[in-house]
Amino acid sequence: MTTKPKAWNLKAFAQHFNTTEDEVYTVSTALTRVMHAHPLPGHAFRKKAERAALDGFLRAHLHELPACVADAGENEMRMEALSGLFRRIKSQGMVYLLRDDGEGKAVRAE
């Protein structure tokens, strides 16, 4: 089992999800769609209760995410990485412009 990296970056997320960096972008885009479709209150998710709520939210919407994270409900390491990716997208103000073809492009939120 892989250990938690000191710094989360694209390569670390790809290793944790056991996939490619391109697939991490796909997961990010899908997470952004979930965030827009089912908004959560503006938490930083630093407190244990807030993180538990985030895990519950992610478990409820796993069916909307790519197959590479489908087992995050049973795999704590993958759930930790998925919630970390969610928090990173939210904290950095990253939004993905959703085009009709499903592709996303990262831009700073205004």
TAWO-V49518 format. One line per field, one symbol per residue. phi: phi as a letter, one per 20 degrees, with the letter a starting at -180 (. if undefined). burial: 1 if it has 24 or more other C-alpha atoms within 12 Angstrom, else 0. A space follows every 50 residues. Layout:
phi = ???
burial = ???
This chain:
phi = .fefffcecgffffffelbefffffffffffffffffcfdgfeeleegff ffffgfffffdgfedfffdfeffddffffffffffgffgffemecdfeef eneccfbffe
burial = 00000000010111111100001111111111111000000000000000 00011011101101110111011000111111111111110001110000 0001000000
